[in-house]
């Protein structure tokens, strides 16, 4: 019983960690894109 609970907690924790890393990477990529593209001065 406890092994199953521990396994579920570990899987949920790993999924949360991966989601956090992916979100941070997307935000970083968006920031770099904004910083390195020329402004549209039309």
C-alpha positions as CSV (number, residue, x, y, z in Angstrom):
1,X,0.0,0.0,0.0
2,X,2.7,2.5,1.0
3,X,4.8,1.7,-2.0
4,X,1.9,2.6,-4.3
5,X,1.3,5.9,-2.5
6,X,5.0,6.7,-2.7
7,X,5.1,5.8,-6.4
8,X,2.1,8.1,-7.1
9,X,3.7,10.9,-5.1
10,X,7.0,10.5,-7.0
11,X,5.2,10.5,-10.4
12,X,3.2,13.6,-9.5
13,X,6.3,15.3,-8.3
14,X,8.3,14.5,-11.4
15,X,5.4,15.7,-13.6
16,X,5.2,19.0,-11.7
17,X,9.0,19.4,-12.0
18,X,8.9,18.8,-15.8
19,X,6.0,21.1,-16.3
20,X,7.8,23.8,-14.3
21,X,11.0,23.4,-16.4
22,X,9.0,23.5,-19.7
23,X,7.1,26.6,-18.7
24,X,10.4,28.3,-17.7
25,X,12.0,27.4,-21.0
26,X,9.0,28.7,-22.9
27,X,9.1,32.0,-21.0
28,X,12.9,32.3,-21.5
29,X,12.5,31.6,-25.2
30,X,9.8,34.2,-25.5
31,X,11.9,36.8,-23.7
32,X,14.9,36.2,-25.9
33,X,12.7,36.4,-29.0
34,X,11.3,39.8,-27.8
35,X,14.8,41.1,-26.9
36,X,16.4,40.1,-30.2
37,X,13.7,41.0,-32.8
38,X,13.7,44.5,-34.3
39,X,10.9,46.7,-33.2
40,X,8.2,47.3,-35.7
41,X,8.3,51.1,-36.2
42,X,5.8,51.4,-39.0
